[in-house]
Amino acid sequence: MSTPDLSTDPPIDHPSDQPLSPGTEPAPATFTVGEWVQITARITYLKTADPMPMLRPPDLVDADEVGQVMALRAINQVAVRFRRGTFLLGADQLSACTPEGRPRG
């Protein structure tokens, strides 16, 4: 039995070999630890930043409340300390602001 000639087969493309086009990967978090942020998007629940996270109701954080970034986590998650606790939020749900709540820019 003869072995097939592998030199004529087209190369197999692996997903990691492909260059990423704009918009295929979420943008990295642009926040730094200690920065002040506000929630910009409506949230359906809050996830605590505890070692054993729990889901909490969204009314624990007021719409205009300012929080401080405590840690940057994997998959574009940010741990933010608010008045009633520290919660994990997506970086796309937050915007930078001043400690008084004014937009930064």
MARZA-893689 format. One line per field, with one value per residue: residue number from 0; x, y, z of N, C-alpha, C in turn. Coordinates in steps of 0.1 Angstrom, whole numbers, plus 5000, padded with zeros to 4 digits. Atoms other than C-alpha are relative to their C-alpha. Last residue first. Example, Ala and Ser with C-alpha at 12.3 -4.5 7.8 and 13.67 -1.06 7.14 Angstrom:
<sites>
n	(1	0)
n.c1	(4991	5009)
n.c2	(4989	4988)
n.c3	(5000	5000)
ca.c1	(5137	5123)
ca.c2	(4989	4955)
ca.c3	(5071	5078)
c.c1	(4992	5009)
c.c2	(5011	5012)
c.c3	(5008	5000)
</sites>
This chain:
<sites>
n	(104	103	102	101	100	99	98	97	96	95	94	93	92	91	90	89	88	87	86	85	84	83	82	81	80	79	78	77	76	75	74	73	72	71	70	69	68	67	66	65	64	63	62	61	60	59	58	57	56	55	54	53	52	51	50	49	48	47	46	45	44	43	42	41	40	39	38	37	36	35	34	33	32	31	30	29	28	27	26	25	24	23	22	21	20	19	18	17	16	15	14	13	12	11	10	9	8	7	6	5	4	3	2	1	0)
n.c1	(4997	4986	4993	5000	5009	5013	5006	4992	5006	4992	4993	4995	5012	5009	4994	4993	5007	4994	5007	4991	4993	5006	5003	5010	5005	5002	5005	4994	5008	5005	5011	5000	5001	5003	4992	4991	4995	4986	4992	4986	4990	4990	4997	5008	4992	4990	5003	4993	5009	5007	5008	5015	5010	5012	4995	4995	4986	4991	4993	4986	4996	5011	4995	5010	5010	5007	5007	5015	5009	5014	5007	5001	5004	4989	5001	4992	5005	4995	4989	5004	4995	5002	5014	5006	5005	5013	4999	5006	4991	4990	5005	5005	5001	5012	4998	4999	5012	5010	4995	5006	4991	5004	5004	4992	5008)
n.c2	(5000	4997	5008	4993	5005	4993	5005	4994	4987	4993	4989	4989	4994	4993	4987	4999	4994	5003	5009	5001	5013	5012	4998	4990	4998	4986	5000	4990	4997	4986	4998	5006	5014	5004	5010	5007	5013	5000	5011	5001	5002	4990	4997	4990	4989	4998	4988	4988	4992	4991	4990	5002	4989	5008	5013	5009	5003	4996	5012	4997	5006	5008	5014	5006	5009	4993	5010	5001	5004	4998	4990	4987	5002	5004	4995	4988	4990	5002	4991	4988	5003	5014	5003	4991	4988	4995	4987	4990	4996	4992	4987	5001	4987	4998	4998	4986	4996	4994	4988	4989	4989	4988	4989	4988	4988)
n.c3	(5014	5002	5010	5013	5009	4999	4988	4989	4995	4990	5006	4991	4992	5009	5003	5013	5011	5013	5010	5011	5003	4994	4986	4999	4987	4997	4987	4991	4988	5000	5009	5014	5001	5014	5007	4990	5005	5002	4993	5005	4989	5001	5013	5006	5005	4990	4993	5006	5008	4992	5007	5000	5004	5004	5005	4990	5003	4990	4996	4996	4987	4995	4996	4990	5006	5011	5009	4998	5011	4996	5008	4993	4986	4992	4986	5001	4991	4986	4997	4993	4986	4996	4996	4990	5007	4995	4994	5007	5011	4994	4996	4986	4993	4992	4986	4996	4992	5009	5004	4993	5001	5009	4992	5001	5000)
ca.c1	(4873	4860	4823	4813	4805	4821	4850	4857	4844	4854	4827	4814	4792	4818	4844	4821	4812	4822	4809	4823	4797	4771	4789	4805	4838	4844	4860	4865	4858	4873	4877	4900	4900	4912	4910	4897	4881	4863	4826	4804	4766	4744	4722	4722	4739	4722	4692	4708	4698	4726	4742	4768	4805	4825	4859	4839	4836	4798	4778	4752	4719	4699	4722	4712	4744	4765	4777	4800	4838	4866	4902	4920	4931	4933	4906	4910	4899	4910	4887	4866	4879	4863	4857	4888	4901	4922	4949	4943	4967	4948	4917	4937	4940	4950	4975	4964	4973	5000	5029	5009	5016	4995	5013	5014	5000)
ca.c2	(5636	5625	5626	5644	5621	5640	5615	5623	5600	5570	5550	5516	5489	5481	5473	5445	5446	5426	5441	5455	5465	5490	5523	5511	5493	5482	5449	5451	5424	5425	5387	5384	5408	5443	5453	5479	5504	5531	5537	5567	5565	5581	5551	5539	5507	5481	5484	5459	5428	5405	5375	5358	5354	5329	5346	5379	5403	5403	5399	5426	5419	5432	5461	5492	5506	5536	5525	5551	5551	5565	5552	5535	5505	5515	5515	5511	5475	5457	5460	5430	5407	5404	5441	5448	5417	5392	5375	5338	5313	5310	5298	5270	5269	5235	5237	5224	5188	5184	5178	5152	5124	5096	5065	5034	5000)
ca.c3	(5275	5308	5314	5347	5376	5404	5406	5369	5342	5321	5304	5312	5296	5269	5296	5307	5344	5375	5407	5440	5466	5477	5471	5439	5434	5398	5387	5349	5324	5289	5287	5316	5346	5352	5389	5413	5389	5409	5408	5400	5405	5378	5371	5407	5416	5438	5415	5391	5412	5423	5408	5429	5425	5447	5449	5451	5422	5424	5392	5386	5367	5338	5329	5310	5293	5304	5338	5353	5357	5379	5373	5402	5381	5344	5318	5280	5281	5250	5220	5213	5185	5151	5145	5125	5107	5126	5106	5102	5116	5149	5130	5114	5077	5063	5035	5001	4994	4967	4992	5010	4984	4996	5011	4991	5000)
c.c1	(5006	5003	5014	5008	4999	4990	4986	4993	5009	4994	5007	5006	5004	4988	4991	5005	5008	4991	5008	4994	5009	5007	4995	4997	4990	4994	4999	4993	5008	4991	4993	4987	5000	5000	4995	5009	5010	5005	5015	5007	5014	5011	5011	5005	4991	5009	5010	4997	5007	4991	4992	4994	4986	4989	4989	5007	5007	5014	5011	5006	5015	5003	4988	5005	4990	4988	4993	4995	4985	4992	4985	4992	5001	4995	5013	5001	5009	4995	5005	5013	4996	5004	4998	4986	4994	4996	4986	5002	4995	5010	5011	4996	4995	5001	4987	5002	5001	4987	4990	5005	4994	5011	4996	4995	5009)
c.c2	(5013	5001	5005	4991	5006	4995	5007	4995	5006	5013	5008	5011	5012	5006	5008	5014	4999	5006	4999	4990	5002	4987	4987	5001	5011	5000	5014	4999	5009	5003	5013	5003	4995	4985	4998	4990	4994	4986	5001	4989	4998	4998	5010	5004	5009	5012	5003	5012	5013	5009	5008	5011	4996	5010	4991	4987	4992	4996	5005	4987	5005	4994	4992	4986	4995	4992	5008	4990	5001	4997	5000	5010	5014	4999	4996	5006	5012	5011	4998	5008	5013	4997	4986	4996	5009	5013	5005	5014	5012	5005	5009	5014	4998	5013	5002	5001	5015	5004	5007	5013	5013	5011	5012	5011	5012)
c.c3	(4996	4986	4999	4990	4986	4991	5003	5013	5011	5003	5011	4992	5008	5007	4991	4998	4988	4989	4988	4990	4987	4997	5007	5015	5000	5014	5005	5014	5009	5012	5001	4993	4985	5000	4986	4994	5010	4996	4996	5008	4993	5010	4999	4986	4993	4996	5011	5008	4996	4992	5009	4991	5001	4995	4996	4995	5011	4996	5010	5005	5003	5013	5006	5002	5011	4994	4989	4990	5004	4988	5004	4992	5007	5015	5007	5014	5000	5009	5014	5003	5008	5014	5004	5003	5011	4992	5004	5006	4993	4990	5006	5004	5014	5008	5008	5015	5004	5007	4990	4995	5007	5000	4991	5008	5000)
</sites>
